[in-house]
Amino acid sequence: MTKQVPLHFLVPLFCGAISQPIRYSIPEELAKGSLVGNLAQDLGLSVQELPARRLRVSAEDYFSVSAESGDLLVSGRIDREKICGRKSECALEFESVTENPMNIFHVTVAIQDINDNAPHFFGKSIELEICESALPGVKFPLDSARDADVGSNSLKMYTISPDSHFSLSTKESPDGSKYPELLLEKLLDREYQSSHHLILTAIDGGHPPLSSTAQIWIKVTDANDNAPVFRQDIYKASLRENMPPGTFVLQVTATDRDESVNGEITYAFLKGPASNNLAFKLNPNTGAITTNGTLDFEEKTRYVLGVEARDGGVHTAHCNVQIEILDENDNAPEVTFMSFSNQIPEDSVPGTVIALIKVRDKDSGQNGLVTCHIQEELPFKLQPTSKNYYKLVIDKALNREQTSKYNITITATDSGKPSLSFKTCVTVHITDVNDNAPVFHQASYLVHVAENNPPGASIAQVNASDPDLGSNGQISYSIIASDLETRALSSYVSVNHDSGVVFAQRAFDHEQLRSFQLTLQARDQGSPPLSANVSMRVLVGDRNDNAPRVLYPALEPDGSALFDMVPRAAEPGYLVTKVVAVDADSGHNAWLSYHVLQASDPGLFSLGLRTGEVRTARALGDRDAARQRLLVAVRDGGQPPLSATATLHLIFADSLQEALPDLSDDPLPSDPQSELQFYLVVALALISVLFLLAVILAIALHLLHSSSSAAWGCFPPGLSWKSQSVIPPNCSEGTLPYSYNLCVASHSTTTAGFNFLHVAQEVAPPQDLLCDDPSAAVGGNNEDPKISHNPSLGQAPPNTDWRFSQAQRPGTSGSQNGDETGTWPNNQFDTEMLQAMILASASEAADGSSTLGGGAGTMGLSARYGPQFTLQHVPDYRQNVYIPGSNATLTNAAGKRDGKAPAGGNGNKKKSGKKEKK
């Protein structure tokens, strides 16, 4: 047994044999046995050589090579995160080795990341304690999540469940990782809500995105932020004189929303006249007021007590207690407005005086004591100022949008028994201020727009409302931000300032722009103006506006088509090649299917509907041609579907040397080409002379018969004229976008005649036409397209084996707007270019500077357009031109090169005659 040398010791020995690295790209986590690429084919090895060359790779943990086909296969799990970690680019580099002779090749397989890892938090629960006295704007960093994926599949953003007190922002640390930050939006109130529960979500950027969540528990701790509050500011009571001591008068009550010591309240009288404090007692725990002695109306008729409520800290509250000593009553009180303002702005602060009221009672003593009050449900209150005077003040914030006016009834009541009262009613109007910002009807907008939309069309409408009046409620809309470039924003969308209708300024392209984000603002016209913002996301939907593009088979740099070699002993099901195409559209519009349009032998090959794989359907027979041609159409799944075509040239051969005879071209003898040059020069000279004579004759006849509108022929009476359409009646929509008028001289048949073609451009049909007559069809029945001659003129039949690749066809690109059979040019530009090339060749032939159809097959174009511009790049249209009065046709060398007789015409003389007549 021979001793195996380690691979890393062999690398320096064969550095000269190492070529450029072979590169592949695959996604991670491919199944075992998945195909990476045909390594043998990429190294230039045939399947038959594999057993002898012993192709193998060094990365056996991940890849292996099929000994039968040479395919590079996945042999183990490929986990990008395990191999490369968080690197942005990941690739496996290894060597492939062949023996007999020994060669080493570098292979690089790029591992593409897939979104196979969801973000995850280290802990599922986050607990925070926040004091209720914390000010808005305080930030609280939270635990971040981790995502093993990279690039667009990595962690992108964090979100939290909606909460009016908190918001979340995503921050980026210096190392590029993202972490969430909790922001306190408004003050917390433990007495209103002692805890908050939020859900934190981490989302990555994959498609579809993956996410994970964590629970946030926030406990609000108490602060002594609430002072005691009396149930009412003024307590009033009436008491008859001579009541015994200890008589209950009233009870004041205050509450504190704090907890524990912060919420314990004690009551006490404020410092005042000694007689007041001595006349009544106050329970410090309950707030109950009782008489402390005997009350005498003649000594004092009214008592006003100040009560203070204090909590366990430093907060206090005060209220007034008014105790009236009752007397006899016989006169009703009177109310007089000393000042009054009936127009009040809605932003007036509580405590603003809107009226000053004077009250008096003609009675004396207890019966002359008057009290006033208004309805309790109104945002106003009456405050006594001095004897018989009251102020009507604002007690609560006003809101014009809720109530625009108030009818206030003021009631004055004396203390008589029975008591008498007086009522008066006033109306207070609330004037508007700009205190309401516009509010959008939706929190955000999601708009779907199909691509190729007409520019100027409306795509959405935003609506906001403002309850203010006049200019304070007049809203205008604008776009203030977007993720598009600032300069390009106006060329994409605009918004109507008054209606909020969003217009598309251009047709969107799903392949270039799939979505974009807008921030719209609604602003009122108040002073200062208020505004609100809303986000709008516009999703551009896909339409089937991109045809498939064939990547393989591609064209050679010289414009010729590739060929694939098939072993003659290929069994049914043998993989010959694969048509590879892509579609820029998305979804169903990019779902491709493959179909055979034409085949030299329809039963010899099969085509995978979805894979594009070309396989042998049966074994090669003795009568089957060695060269085969397949015309494959690639259609997408759109409605209507779009398609592209590709031509496959297949050669049955066991080696490249065996296939060379089918690919090589033999030069033609020079004598016929010299004659063709002479005939071509003569024909072009005759056509030029006849054209000049026809122009002169037309001008003369026009001058002689300018007043006549009758139709006349294209030549003098000695000539006969005949006009007919080039398109035969048994063809569907046009194959050639031109019509021809044929003028034939009326001489005897023994005299050499001439044909004059007059080309008139017509409207080109939307697509190539297929003739009903198979003999007249171009490219039908596996035959190459030809323009046949008229046997009655004695002209040689055209060559039956001229064909050219898709890159050699007429047209500006060589591959667009043409069918796969090489029909005549279908636009005026290609036709004029062909005529210019023929005239240039004729001019060179006249000057003796080139040889038409020489050994290189340049048709006289090399000297004018460069050595690279040969008949391999230009369609050979010489066989489509015949010289009047001659039996020669301008054919290429293919017919003679293949050993075919020019007059044979594949036995289609009748068919070619029929084509000539058409």
Buried (B, 14 or more C-beta within 10 A) or exposed (E): EEEEEEBEEEBEEBEEEEEEEBBBEBBBBBEEEBEBBBBBEBBEBBBEBBEEBBBBBBBEEBBBBBBEBBBBBBBEEBBBBEBBEBEEEBBBEBBBBBEEEBBBBBBEBBBEBBBBBBBBBEEEEBEBEBEBEBEEEEEBEBBBBBBBBBEEBBBBBBBBEEBEBBEBEBEEEEEEBBBBBBBBEEEBBBBEEBEBEBEBBBBBBBEEBBBBBBBBEBEBEBBBBBBBBBEEEBBBBBBBBEBEEEEEBBBBBBEBBBBEEBBBBBBBBBEEEEEBBEBBBBEEEEBBBBBBEEBEBEEBBBBBBBBBBBBBBEBBBEBBBBBBBBBEBEBBBBBEEEEEEEEBEBBBEEEBBBBBBBBBBEBEBBBBBBBBBBEEEBBBBBBBEEEBBBBBBBBEEBBBBEEBEBEBEBBBBBBBEEBBBBEBEBEBEBBBBBBBBBBBEEEEBEBEBEBBBEEEEEBBBBBBEBBBBEEBBBBBBBBEBBEBEEEEBEEBBBBBEEEBBBBBBBEBBBBEBBBBEBBBBBBBBBEEBBBBEBBBBBBBBBBBBBBBEBEEBEBEEEBBBBBBBBBEEBEEEBBBBBBBBEBBBBEEBBBBBBEBBBBBBEEBBBBBEEBBBBBBBBEBEEEBBBBBBBBBBBBBBBEEBBBBBBBBBBBBBBEEEBBEEBEEBEBBEEEBBBBBBBBBBBBBEBBEEBEEEBEEEEEEBEEEEEEEEEEEEBBEEEBEEEEEEBBBEEBEEBBBBBBBBBBBBEEEEEEEBBBBEEBEEBEBBEEBBBBEBEBBBBBBEEBBBBBBBBBEBEBBBBBBBBBBBBBBBBBEEBBEBBBBBBBBBBBEEBBEBBEEBBEBBBBBBBEEEBBBBBEEBBBBBBBBBEEEBBBBBBBBBBBBBBBBBBBBBBBBBBBBBEEBEBEEBEEBBEBBBBBBEB
